[in-house]
């Protein structure tokens, strides 16, 4: 494995540059925790500016030959990579669970959704087909081609350490770019293993590189003149910073930010189905998902039976270490984050909300590791921190409204617009909701409407900075630029001097 075991006994996670492990020399590193025990399990090297520059230089050199590689060969490598991921699903999932804390079945689901993006990239010969217009003018043909950008970078979050990188690099590499990944320093090992699998699949050394680090590495990628584009997923404040800094330095940037996903439940909805969906979407992965449902908007008299149905389901959730069979929810990523999430529950009564279930009192919250039980808040309102903020933990709030119009207004006025869902039996109401709502991804009786790989992922408003969504067709568009060629082959009989602006005739 690319993650080495130093003699001192603490695993060391180093960089992957030019097809090999490169140990850091900056003298700086970060702690990788085991969230299930609270103990340190690894140290991850933090890159210096010089080390980032080295990775970019290696990628730039590799790009020269990689962009000339035939599409059929690129597709062949993607197919081999796809087979290697499929054969090593459990290994990748175990690395995710050990460092992130999510349960093994949840991690396997992450790998499966990442694999979909690799499968999409396998179709790159078809995806890069251009258009051709014969005889656009007399003796003139016009056609468009799409070409790679060069060196591109991805800066990815802790909550999906395998899937989100695959959102980015699968399309980027298939399109002919060289890639530098800066994964989360909290769970870096999955990205190193993916680097090994890409090499085994036949990807030339230097086309895919991994540098670990903090703001030093991020800022250098944003400033480096040879990095042509940056993809990012994370919180809204950082997404805004990434976008503004990257574009100021002349880069193409897509920066996905935070979320506060509302699930509207109309009075005619199946209460049991809605409750199952709310519990699953709110507490899966301990709520550490940008597409988690964090607010249920209960319309009319559905509120009381829905809250009771949710409350009844919560004690049945089995919380514990992610590698233990049968557990459905694991710990949070760090002690600091767990305590921050718990503070929202603590402050909720002072803001006027009602704590229906207090996860801080759950026995699981008292064990070793970064565990926190599930919480349910009622009578939540805009203006409360538990409503306005992205909590990113196992806390579900319920807002009561009287009408569909109030529910829609609530969703549309929130600054985030990542995803939303509506639960109803009324097809007309659902169709009106998808027409009216201001969000990038909409579920109808589907609580987590993450698009399949042949569509694109992205939100609206403060959930996205940039013009293009991630992966799928817009991903191909992001990692390439169009070139239009107008051609005429010499015909001496038609040649003449003409100073007029060219017309199509």
Secondary structure, DSSP 8 states (H G I E B T S, - for coil): --SEE-TTSSEEE-EEETTEEE---SS-EEEEEETTTTEEEEEEE---HHHHHHHHHHHHHHHHHHTTS-HHHHHHHHHHHHHHHHHTHHHHHHHHHHHH---HHHHHHHHHHHHHHHHHHTTHHHHT--EEEEEEETTEEEEEEEEE-SEEEEE--STTTTHHHHHHHHHHHHTT-EEEEE--TTS-HHHHHHHHHHHHTT--TTSEEE---SHHHHHHHHH-TTEEEEEEES-HHHHHHHHHHHHHTT-EEEEE----EEEEE-TTS-HHHHHHHHHHHHHGGGG--TT-EEEEEEETTHHHHHHHHHHHHHTT--BS-TTSTT--B---S-HHHHHHHHHHHHHHHHHT-EEEE-GGGSGGGGSSSS----EEEES--TTSHHHHS---SSEEEEEEESSHHHHHHHHHHSSEESEEEEE-S-HHHHHHHHHH---SEEEES-S-----TTS-B--EETTEESS--BSHHHHHHHTEEEEEEEEE---GGG-----S-----
